[in-house]
Amino acid sequence: MIWNFTKMHGAGNDFVVLDGVRQPIEMTPERARALADRHFGVGADQLLLVENPSHPEADFRYRVFNADGSEVEHCGNGARCFVRFVHEQGLSRRNPLRAEICTGLITLNESETGEVTVDMGQTRFQPADVHFMTRGLVNAPLHHDTLWTLPLPDGDSVDISLVAISNPHAVQVVDNVDTAPVATVGPIIESHPRFTQRINAGFMQVVDRHTIKLRVYERGAGETLACGTGACAAAVAGIRRGLLDSPVAVHTRGGLLTIAWDGDSLQMTGPATTVFTGQIDIDKLTQNYLQKDAATP
Ligand SMILES: N[C@H](CCC[C@H](N)C(=O)O)C(=O)O
């Protein structure tokens, strides 16, 4: 079966975007992994699938799949690309647009400058909201924040803020993002046994009360050049810890995201870029990809 696709990125976090409204798209973990593979497929951090909604007030349903094939709750950079895709493809001219995600509706607005602002929906802070097992843990002594001391396998530990932007985030403050142990501690946190659905691991450097630098080791994708929900989680965690004031400029390796949070409404603003369009025989691609595994000794 031939699928039309569009390659896009939001601040360097890259996506394969599929129109499931005008073409029959049945996504599976194997197909997602094959499309996302940077050698055997198109290559992407995530796949975005646009479908007709089931929610009566939504314009479209918006589904997100990580490069490892897992379907997840939300993708901030992807949401900006989603609204650009819908407008560019002529699926709708409505602006702002309402998208249905697993936890409800989000509103997306594309400005004349091409930047997109997304109302990111609900933000929660309890361990259950990020599927975190707390039995036997000692909460860190920081007030008005769900800051937990997470023991690491090497006997060390790290203080993390837990934030759910529909998807789960564990955010820590570091002195310098460029020397932070993202490649080593990131995967340990991502797949830590106390996070029963894994988690996105954020490393935030506070520059001033309105500016941070951020790197994120993403669940199901590894370190990305930017993470939209991660930028939201870091800004919100910093504001709740009394380190930051809204709005927060979040400098990622792929570009600048701006986060505004008043304790209720959470708004993210940033770029969305279309790189190229293409067609792919999804069955042939997936078969070749799976044979790759068989060929690997
Ligand atoms: N890896 C994330 C999904 C993509 C989020 C990120 N790309 C963003 O822009 O928010 C998760 O498993 O929850």
The ligand as an SDF file (V2000), in Angstrom:
LIG
                    3D

 13 12  0  0  0  0  0  0  0  0999 V2000
    8.6930   11.0980   23.6700 N   0  0  0  0  0  0  0  0  0  0  0  0
    7.4120   11.6420   24.1720 C   0  0  0  0  0  0  0  0  0  0  0  0
    6.4750   11.9860   22.9890 C   0  0  0  0  0  0  0  0  0  0  0  0
    7.0100   13.1120   22.0980 C   0  0  0  0  0  0  0  0  0  0  0  0
    7.1580   14.4130   22.8600 C   0  0  0  0  0  0  0  0  0  0  0  0
    8.0370   15.4990   22.2310 C   0  0  0  0  0  0  0  0  0  0  0  0
    8.6340   15.2110   20.9600 N   0  0  0  0  0  0  0  0  0  0  0  0
    7.3440   16.8600   22.2580 C   0  0  0  0  0  0  0  0  0  0  0  0
    7.6160   17.7030   21.3980 O   0  0  0  0  0  0  0  0  0  0  0  0
    6.5420   17.0720   23.2170 O   0  0  0  0  0  0  0  0  0  0  0  0
    6.7370   10.6120   25.1060 C   0  0  0  0  0  0  0  0  0  0  0  0
    7.0120    9.4120   24.9480 O   0  0  0  0  0  0  0  0  0  0  0  0
    5.9390   11.0430   25.9400 O   0  0  0  0  0  0  0  0  0  0  0  0
  1  2  1  0
  2  3  1  0
  2 11  1  0
  3  4  1  0
  4  5  1  0
  5  6  1  0
  6  7  1  0
  6  8  1  0
  8  9  2  0
  8 10  1  0
 11 12  2  0
 11 13  1  0
M  END
$$$$
